């Protein structure tokens, strides 16, 4: 048996990668090379490449990266989302995950991820911090069609009962969103374009947030394989958000509110989400999903629109003590589009 070697994901065959993905998650459709080549952003430049461990010409471990520039209180530093971390089951206690993660941590100044407890066990040993100060909102229309509810109810509750409850809830919630959006402007949609994306460019000054400049937005939306599914939501002609209709899960169709303008005031945000709720109901979606980085606005949204708020585990690390202190103090201004939620969720 040959020694294990950490290599760039682009240095191994695509067939080997696909075989690894099938082994690790046989129920999930294997991503096309177009998807991972976009998500891992190879155009960002060296050394920011997703990594694998290869042994005997076989991929046995994998660590993806979404590299980006991060503004930390007026400083520009390199950062990466740690995504798609996996090791073959028979090798999970062989130290490969640790070796791979240590090599991955050489790639950027700041490391961030949303992860499970098992991965967090490794990250803690390497100095990462964890936080549940996160706010992923779900605005329901058909609550029993959310994936977590479907898993609980399948085979236990008759489909007719589920449909009846969903139908009643959808009618009530759609009316509720209609009342909350009665002062909203006229809601229209347009395909994403370079011209419209210019209205979403931002370089944060006082917060900690990705630098969403022209290059970032072009990669994130115009170069995405999901570009045909993106829509710019406009209120009275003003572009306010970028959304995606998720139709890839027929039993749990939903709308991702991927990105909203940084400077949108709370009343406009509330009315926009409520109007999107009415629109989504007409298109038979089960719910809308939105990440709100600001704790005050999150509480306001929860009270105003009766959302369910999930607090996924977030982990972060920086080798620089000064950067680590900044990350601990926050606030961290992520949006749904910044990580890999729309690919994994």
C-alpha positions in Angstrom: 0.0 0.0 0.0 1.4 3.4 -1.0 1.7 6.4 1.3 -1.2 8.8 1.4 -0.5 12.1 -0.4 -2.4 15.5 -0.1 -3.0 16.8 -3.6 -5.0 19.5 -5.3 -8.5 18.4 -6.4 -7.5 19.3 -9.9 -4.5 16.9 -9.9 -6.7 13.8 -9.7 -9.0 12.3 -12.2 -12.7 13.3 -12.3 -13.6 9.6 -12.3 -11.8 9.1 -9.0 -13.6 12.1 -7.5 -17.0 10.9 -8.6 -16.3 7.5 -7.2 -15.5 9.1 -3.9 -18.6 11.2 -3.9 -20.8 8.2 -4.6 -19.2 6.2 -1.8 -19.6 8.9 0.8 -23.2 9.9 -0.1 -24.9 7.3 -2.4 -28.3 9.0 -2.0 -27.1 12.4 -3.2 -26.8 13.0 -6.9 -23.1 13.4 -7.7 -22.3 17.0 -8.5 -21.2 17.7 -12.0 -17.6 18.9 -12.5 -19.1 22.2 -13.6 -20.6 22.7 -10.2 -17.5 22.0 -8.1 -15.2 23.8 -10.5 -17.4 26.9 -10.0 -18.0 26.5 -6.3 -14.3 26.0 -5.4 -13.4 29.1 -7.4 -10.2 28.0 -9.1 -9.9 31.5 -10.8 -9.2 32.9 -7.3 -5.6 31.8 -7.8 -2.9 29.8 -6.1 -2.7 28.4 -3.5 -6.4 28.3 -2.8 -7.3 24.9 -4.2 -9.6 22.3 -2.8 -7.6 19.4 -1.5 -7.8 15.6 -1.5 -5.9 12.7 0.0 -5.0 10.1 -2.6 -3.7 6.6 -1.8 -3.2 3.8 -4.3 -4.6 6.1 -7.1 -7.8 6.4 -5.1 -9.3 9.5 -3.4 -9.8 8.6 0.3 -10.4 12.1 1.8 -11.6 15.5 0.5 -11.6 19.1 1.7 -13.3 21.7 -0.4 -12.8 25.5 -0.2 -14.7 28.5 -1.3 -12.0 31.3 -1.2 -12.9 34.9 -0.9 -11.6 38.3 0.3 -12.8 39.3 3.8 -13.0 42.8 5.2 -12.0 42.8 8.9 -12.5 46.4 10.1 -10.9 48.0 7.0 -8.3 45.3 6.5 -8.5 43.0 3.5 -7.5 39.4 4.3 -7.8 36.1 2.5 -10.5 33.7 3.8 -12.0 30.4 2.9 -15.1 28.4 3.7 -14.3 24.8 4.6 -16.8 22.7 2.7 -17.3 19.1 1.7 -15.0 17.7 4.3 -15.1 13.9 4.2 -12.9 10.8 4.8 -13.8 7.2 3.8 -15.3 5.4 6.8 -12.7 2.7 7.0 -10.0 5.4 7.3 -11.6 7.9 9.6 -9.4 7.0 12.6 -6.1 7.0 10.6 -5.3 10.7 11.1 -6.0 11.6 7.5 -8.7 14.2 8.4 -6.3 16.0 10.7 -3.4 16.0 8.2 -5.7 17.2 5.4 -7.2 19.9 7.6 -3.8 21.2 8.7 -2.7 21.4 5.0 -6.0 23.1 4.2 -5.4 25.7 6.9 -2.3 26.9 5.0 -4.4 28.2 2.2 -5.8 31.4 3.7 -5.6 33.8 6.6 -9.1 33.1 8.0 -11.0 29.8 8.0 -14.8 29.6 8.4 -17.4 26.8 8.2 -20.8 25.6 9.1 -20.2 22.1 10.4 -21.5 19.1 12.4 -20.4 18.0 15.9 -18.2 15.3 14.5 -16.1 17.7 12.4 -16.1 20.2 15.3 -14.4 17.6 17.5 -11.4 17.8 15.1 -11.5 21.5 14.7 -11.5 22.1 18.5 -8.2 20.2 18.7 -6.8 22.5 16.1 -7.8 25.7 17.9 -11.0 26.6 16.1 -13.8 28.4 18.0 -17.5 27.6 17.6 -20.6 29.8 17.8 -24.3 29.3 17.6 -24.9 33.1 17.2 -26.3 32.4 13.8 -29.8 33.1 12.4 -31.2 31.0 9.6 -34.9 32.0 9.1 -37.6 29.8 7.7 -40.8 31.4 6.6 -43.3 28.6 6.2 -46.2 28.2 3.8 -46.6 24.4 3.9 -44.9 23.5 7.2 -45.3 19.7 6.9 -43.4 19.8 3.6 -40.2 20.9 5.2 -37.6 18.2 4.9 -37.3 17.6 8.6 -41.0 17.2 8.9 -41.2 14.9 5.9 -38.6 12.6 7.5 -40.7 12.4 10.7 -44.0 11.9 9.1 -43.3 9.6 6.2 -45.1 6.3 6.8 -46.7 7.5 10.0 -49.2 10.1 8.8 -51.5 9.5 5.8 -50.7 11.7 2.8 -54.2 13.0 2.7 -53.9 14.4 6.3 -50.5 16.0 5.5 -52.0 17.6 2.4 -55.1 18.9 4.3 -52.9 20.5 7.0 -50.6 22.0 4.5 -53.5 23.4 2.5 -55.0 25.1 5.5 -51.7 26.5 6.7 -50.8 27.8 3.3 -54.1 29.7 3.1 -53.6 31.3 6.5 -50.0 32.1 6.1 -50.4 33.5 2.6 -53.1 35.9 3.9 -50.8 36.8 6.8 -47.9 37.6 4.4 -50.3 39.6 2.2 -51.3 41.8 5.2 -47.7 42.3 6.1 -46.8 43.3 2.5 -49.7 45.7 1.9 -47.4 48.7 1.9 -44.8 47.1 -0.2 -44.0 48.4 -3.7 -44.8 46.5 -6.8 -42.9 43.2 -6.9 -41.2 42.3 -10.2 -38.4 40.0 -11.2 -35.6 40.1 -13.7 -32.8 37.7 -14.7 -29.5 38.4 -13.0 -27.3 40.7 -15.2 -24.1 42.6 -14.9 -26.0 45.9 -14.8 -28.3 44.8 -12.0 -25.5 43.2 -10.0 -23.8 46.6 -9.9 -26.5 47.7 -7.5 -25.4 45.0 -5.0 -21.7 45.8 -4.8 -20.4 46.6 -1.3 -17.1 46.9 0.5 -17.9 46.9 4.3 -16.0 49.3 6.5 -16.9 48.7 10.1 -18.1 45.1 10.1 -16.6 41.7 9.2 -18.0 40.6 5.9 -17.0 39.4 2.5 -15.9 42.0 0.0 -18.7 41.7 -2.5 -17.2 43.6 -5.3 -17.8 43.3 -9.1 -15.5 40.3 -9.3 -17.1 38.4 -6.4 -20.7 39.0 -7.7 -19.8 38.0 -11.2 -18.3 34.7 -10.0 -21.1 34.1 -7.5 -24.1 34.7 -9.8 -23.1 35.1 -13.5 -20.7 32.2 -13.6 -22.8 29.9 -11.5 -24.3 26.8 -13.2 -27.5 27.8 -11.4 -27.6 31.2 -13.1 -30.8 30.4 -15.1 -32.6 29.8 -11.8 -31.6 33.2 -10.2 -34.0 36.1 -10.1 -33.5 39.7 -9.0 -36.4 40.8 -6.9 -37.3 44.5 -7.6 -39.7 46.7 -5.6 -41.1 49.5 -7.7 -38.1 49.0 -10.1 -35.5 49.0 -7.3 -33.4 45.8 -7.1 -33.4 44.6 -3.5 -32.6 40.9 -3.5 -31.5 37.9 -5.4 -33.5 34.7 -5.0 -33.5 31.2 -6.3 -36.5 28.9 -6.8 -35.4 25.4 -5.6 -37.4 22.9 -7.6 -34.8 20.1 -7.3 -36.7 18.7 -4.3 -40.3 18.2 -5.7 -41.8 17.3 -2.2 -40.2 20.4 -0.6 -40.0 23.1 -3.2 -38.8 26.4 -1.6 -37.3 29.8 -2.3 -33.8 30.8 -1.2 -33.4 34.5 -0.5 -29.7 34.4 -1.3 -28.7 38.0 -1.0 -30.3 41.3 -0.1 -28.8 44.8 -0.4 -26.6 45.7 2.5 -28.3 49.1 3.1 -31.9 47.9 3.0 -33.9 49.3 5.9 -35.9 46.9 8.1 -39.4 48.0 7.0 -38.4 47.4 3.4 -36.8 44.1 4.3 -39.9 42.9 6.1 -42.3 44.0 3.3 -40.0 42.4 0.7 -39.9 39.0 2.5 -43.7 39.1 3.0 -44.3 39.9 -0.6 -42.0 37.1 -1.6 -44.1 34.9 0.7 -47.2 35.7 -1.3 -45.5 35.1 -4.6 -44.0 31.8 -3.4 -47.4 30.6 -2.2 -48.8 31.2 -5.6 -46.0 29.1 -7.0 -46.7 26.2 -4.6 -43.5 26.5 -2.5 -43.3 25.1 1.0 -41.2 27.8 2.6 -38.7 30.6 2.1 -35.2 30.5 3.6 -33.1 33.6 4.6 -30.0 34.2 6.7 -30.1 37.4 8.7 -26.7 38.4 10.1 -27.9 41.2 12.4 -29.3 40.0 15.8 -31.6 42.9 16.2 -33.1 42.7 12.8 -33.4 38.9 13.2 -35.5 39.3 16.3 -37.6 41.9 14.6 -38.2 39.6 11.6 -39.1 36.7 13.9 -41.7 38.8 15.7 -43.1 40.5 12.6 -43.3 37.4 10.3 -43.5 34.5 12.8 -40.4 32.8 11.3 -38.7 29.7 12.7 -35.1 30.6 13.4 -32.4 27.8 13.2 -29.0 28.4 14.8 -26.5 26.2 12.9 -23.1 25.6 14.3 -20.5 28.1 12.9 -16.7 27.5 13.4 -13.8 29.8 12.7 -10.0 30.1 13.1 -7.2 32.5 12.3 -3.6 31.9 13.1 -3.1 35.6 13.8 -4.2 36.4 17.4 -5.4 39.8 16.4 -7.6 38.4 13.6 -8.9 35.8 16.0 -9.9 38.4 18.5 -11.7 40.4 15.8 -13.6 37.3 14.7 -14.6 36.6 18.3 -16.0 40.1 18.8 -17.8 40.1 15.5 -20.3 40.9 14.1 -19.9 38.6 11.2 -22.1 39.7 8.3 -22.7 36.6 6.2 -25.6 36.1 3.8 -27.0 32.8 2.4 -25.1 33.3 -0.9 -21.7 33.5 0.8 -21.5 29.8 1.8 -22.6 26.6 0.2 -26.2 26.4 1.5 -27.8 26.3 -1.9 -25.7 23.4 -3.0 -25.9 21.3 0.2 -29.4 22.3 1.5 
